[in-house]
Amino acid sequence: MKGLGFLPSVPLSCKASYLRTRCRPSSTSVAPRRSQHCHTIALVSLDQESAQRVFEAVSPCRLEKLDGFGFLERAERLASTREVPSYIIENLKVWHKSYGIAVANNKDVKEDPNEYTEAMFSTLLELCRQAIETPIDFSSYHQRIREPFDHYKFGFDFSSVLLNRSESSVIGIENVAEAENYVKQGHNVIFLSNHQSEGDPYAIDVMLDWIAGCSREFCEDIVFMAGDRVRNDPMVSPFSAGRNLLTVYSKKHMNDQPELREHKLMHNRRTISETQKLFKEGGQALWFAPSGGRDRRSEEMGSVQISSFDEGAVDMMKFTAMKSGKPFHFYPMALWTYDMLPPPTNVGGAKVGEERVAKYTPMHMYIGKEIDWSSAVPPDVTDKIGRRRAQCKYIEDIVIEGYRQIGGYER
């Protein structure tokens, strides 16, 4: 490996008044280690119960600098050696600048904003370099990687500081509590949601834990349906590696490279098979965006509009859940996470590596009551296609109403 003096390590040292160190057994989704590791934990000024949650959840996993170069200097070196393409370096610089401003605006983070940003982006840059040298392998069902590098904790630490907790909200806490209880009983739960940011998996995790009060286990174990962009782009694949994923190719990008269309269709069929296996095991919580892509801001309306749901995707997920033989429950979810990491204006194109601008921002979530499928289709609609369209519109309308309740159209 050509790396520039990086080793997996404990975070950069910081002032003792800002940080506490706690030794505990490391956790992993693959196999537990017997050794213990010290983790440096950034505490935030929340109420006592929430602070304990942060203490348990936020354990920065970073790559320690051994060559004396900062992020910007190292980025220039990697560009000059062509280990990382110049357009990725430029995009990382834009992201780095906006992220530093976001961290500085979050007064709950007691670590020095410049040190925190430097540590996060020095780590991200090396992970990006590694992902270019040896792309991360994402199978149809990808289980989060916790060692030797803890991708989950890195992603959580990187993303959670962007949440303005005091101004964020979750509507329907009782509904997600019900859903979590179903999962504990071995039932399957599927959240049908809109999608706004590449950071949605971590945003959902943070809001469900810090605001809705869900357990750490439930938040970490959610399986997300993920498209190819967040797997193939080396700037974000290190974050995707930290989540449980069912990987698919979105219809919106199915023909970006026509010669790969059949391969993509075959991959999606394997993913459906993996989804069936998970549902047959039971006790799964799955997040799924039937739109197949992120919401965009409408130039005409001036607001961020929910992307239309795909009726075939909704029907497929319902059929797969029914076929499992396990009890299943669908819940509508609406998200406002757009400002955390807004998507580009246009959709499509084969090239990955979009520009990213982070922001410290309030985020909002709505979880509606369990979907009553018996009410989804009017009695006079009897043909198969009409029923599929009706049930899709029924769910989309609930999500739109939830989105309206969290102020999505006013932001």
N, C-alpha and C positions, 0 to 999 in steps of 0.2 A: 504494500500500500504506500502511495506517495505522500501521505498526509503531511501537513505542515506543523508537526510537533504537537499533535493532539493525542490525549489518552482519555478513556472513560474515567471520570473522577467525580469527587465531591465538588460542589460549586466553589467559585472564587471566594476567598476569605473576605469578610465584611466586618464592620464594626459590631462588637458584641451587643451593644445597646439595640441594634436593629434585628439581630438574629439569635435564635436558639438552636442548639444541636441536640438531636435525639437519636440514639441507636435503637434500631428495631430490626427484626428479621425482614429481609427483602421479600416482596410478593411477586408472583409471576403467574401467568396463565398457562405456562408450559410445565415447569417442574420447580418445586420450591428449593431454594438453596438452604444449606445448613449454616452458612456463615452469616455474620451480621455486618451491616454497613451503617456508617454514620451519614445522616442526611441533614443538610442545613435547611431550616424551615423559616420562611418569611412570614412573620405574624402581621395581622392587620388589626386595626382598631375597631372591632365590631363588638356586639354584646357578647357576654361570656359564652353562651351556648354556641353562637355562630363562630366565635374565635376558636373554639375547640374543634369545630368542623374543619376550619381552615387549617388548623394545626395538623389534623389527621390527613388532610387531602393534599395540601401544598408541600411538596418535598422536591425542590428543584433538582433535576438531573441534567447536568451540564457537562460539557467537555472542557477540561482545563487547558488554558493556553500555556505552552511550554517554550514558544519561540520568541516571545516578547512583542509580537505584532498585535495591534488592535484589529477590529473588524474591517475598517476601511483599508488599512494597509494590506492586510491579508487578502482582501477582495481584489485589490489591484494586482497583487502577485499572482493569484489564481487566474486572473484574466490574461496577464502577460504570458503565462505558461500554457494558456488555452486549456487548462484542466476544467474550467468552468466557462461556458460561452459568455461573451461580453454582454449580450442582451439580458442574460440572467443576472449578471453582476449589477448592471444598471437598475434593473427592477428591484433587486435586493436593497440597493442603496436608497431608493425611494421609500420602500417599505420600512427600512431601518429608521429613516428620518421621522416618518409619521408615527412609528411605534414609540420612539423616544419621547415625542410630544405627548402621546397618549399615556404613557407610564408616568410622566411628570404631572399630568393632570389628575391622576388617581392618588389622592392624599392618604388613602388607606394603606398603600404600600410603603413600608418604612425603610426598605432598602434604598440606597441612593439610586435615583432613576437612571443616571448615566451608566452606573455599574451594572444594573439589572439589564438594561438594553444591550450593553456591550456583551454580557454573558449570554443572553438569549441569541443574539445574532451571530456571535462567534461560533456558538454551537450549531445554529441553523446552517451557517455557511459550510461548516465541515460535513454536516449530515447531507447537505445538498451535493457537495463534491463526491461523497461516497455513493450517493444515489445515481450520479452520472457515471461513475466508474463501474459500479455494480448495481444496476437497478433493483429496487426492492421487489421481491416476488409476491404478488397478490394473487392468491388462488380464488376460486369462486366463493369460498367461505374463508375469509382471512381472520385469524384470531390475533388479538392485540399482542404486540411484542413488548415484553417487560424486561428482558435481559438479552445480551449483556448490557445494552443501553435501554433505559426505560423510556420508550417513546411515548407511552401514555402520560407519565408524569411531566415530561417535557412539554407535551402539547397542552396539558392542563395549566401548567405554570405560565406558559406563553400566552394563553388565551384568557385566563381568568382575570388578569389585570385590566382587561379592556371593558369589563363589566362595571358600570356605575350602579353599584348595588342599592344605594339609598333611593334611587329614582327608578328602579326596575320593578316589575310586577309579574305575578302569575295569577291568572284568573282560573278558577276551577281546581284548586288544590285538593278538594275532597274527591274529585274525579280521578286525579292521578294517584291519590292514596288508595283508592279502590282498585285501580289498575295494578299497583305494586302488590297489593294483597292477593290479587288473582295470580300473579306470577309466583308468589310464594307457595300457592296451592298447587302449582304445576300446570296452570292454565297458560295459554298463549295470549299475548296482548299485542295489538298492532296499532300504532299511532299513524293516522293518515294526515299528512301535514303539507303546508307550503314550504318553500325552501328559499332562503335569501342569501346566505353567506357560506363560503367554504368553511368557516369556523362554526357552522351550526352544530355539529356533534359535540364540540366542547362547550358551546354556549348553552345547549340544552342540558348538558351534564351539570354545569355550574348553577343554572337557574333552578333545576329540580332539587339540587342539594341545598344551596345556600338560601333559597327563597321558599321553595315548596316543602322543604324538610324531608325529602326522600332519603333513603339509606344510601351510603356510599356504594354498597354492592350493587344495588339496583341501577344507580347512575352509571357506574363503570361498565356493567354487563350489557347495556342496551346494544342491540345489533343495528347497524345503519346500512341502508341500501345506498351504495356509492357508485357513481359513474366513473368513466375512465380518466377524466381530466385530473381528478385528485389523486389518481394512482400513477399517472404517467409524468406529471410535472414534478421535477426533482425539488422544486421550491416548497411543495406542499405534501409530497408523498411521505416525508418523515413524520408528519402529523397524522396522516391517514394510517400509517403503520401502527399507531397507538390505539386504534379503535377496532372493535369487532365489526367486520364488514361483510355484507353480501355484495359482491361486485358485479356490475352490469355495464353494458354499453347503452347509453341513452339513444332513443330514437332520433333526437335532435342532431346527434353526431354520427349516426349509423353510416351515412354515405360520405363522410369527410374524406375517407380513403376507400373508394369503391372496391379495390382489390381485397380489402380486409372485411368486407361485409359478411361473407359466409362464416369467417372465423368469429366475428363478433356475435352472430346469431347462435352459433354453436356454444359459445361461452355463456350466453344468456340462458340457453337451455340447461346447461350444467348448473347454473346458479339456481334455477327453479327447482332442480332436483335436490340441491343442498338445502334450500328453504324448506322443502317437504320433510327432509330428514330432521331438521331442527324442530319443526312443528310437531313431528311425531315423538320427539323426546319430551316436549312440553316444557313449561316454565320459561318461555322466551318472551322478551320484550323487543319488538322490532319497530324501528322508525322508517317510514316510507313516504317519499314525496311523489305522488302520482303524476305530477307535472313533468317529471324527468329533467328539471332544470331550475335555475334560480329565477326569482322574481326580478323584474326590471322596472326602473322608473320611466313612466310614460311621459314623453315630451308634450303630448297633447293635454294630458290630465294634470301633469305636474307632480303626481304622487306615484308611489311604488304600487303597482298592480299585481295581484296574485295571478301567477301563470295558470292557464287552464289545465284542469286535471284530464288525464288520459283515461277514457272509459275502459279500454282494454286492460290497462294496468290495475285499475281498481278491481275489475272482475277477476283477473288472474290471482290477485292476492286473496280475495275472498274465497275463491275456489280452492286454492292451496291450503288455506286455513281449515276449510270444511273437510277436505280430504284427509287431514292428519288424524282424525278420530279423537283429538283432544279438545276440551272446551276452549273456545276462543272468544275474544272480545276486541272490538274495534272502537277506537276513540278518535274524535277529530281534534287536531291541534293546529293552532295558528301562531305564527312567529313574527316578531319584529326584531330582527338582528341585522338589518341591512347596513346600518352605519358602521358596524364593527369591521366589516371588510367588504365594501360594495363591489358587486360584479361589474365587468365591463359593459358598456352600453349595448354592444352588438353580440349576437349569439352565432356560434358556428366557427368554421375554420379548423384546419388540421393542426396548426401550430399551437403548442402550449407555451406557458411562460408569460401570462398576463401581468400587467402592472397591478400592484396591490398597495392600498393605502389604509392603514389601521386608524381607529379612532376609539378613544375612551367614551363610552356612550351608555345610556340606559337601554335595556333590552326588555322585551315583553313577551309573554306567552299566554295562550288561552288553551285550556284542555276542556272540551265539552263532555257532556254525558255520553255514556256508551251508546253507540249507534244502534238504533232500532231498525233492522233491515226490513221488517214487515211494513214499516211506514215509508220506505224509500221509493216504492214504485206505485203509482196510481192504479186502481183496480182495472181501469179501462185500457191499460197498456199491457198487451199480452204477447207481442212478438219479442224474440230474443234480443234483437238489436235495440229495440225501443226500451226494453227493461234495463239493459246495460247502460244506456244513456241516462235513463231516469235515475238510477241509483247513484251514478257518478255525479250528476247535477245536484242530487239531494245532499251528498256529502260535501261537495264543493261549496254549496250555499251555506252550510253550517260553518265551514272554515272561513268563508268570507264574512259572515256575521261575527264570528269570533275575532277576526282580524279588525273589524270595525270597532269592536268593544275595546281592543287594546290600542286603538288610535292609529292603526296602520295607514289609513288613508289621509291622515292629517299631518303626517311627518315628512 
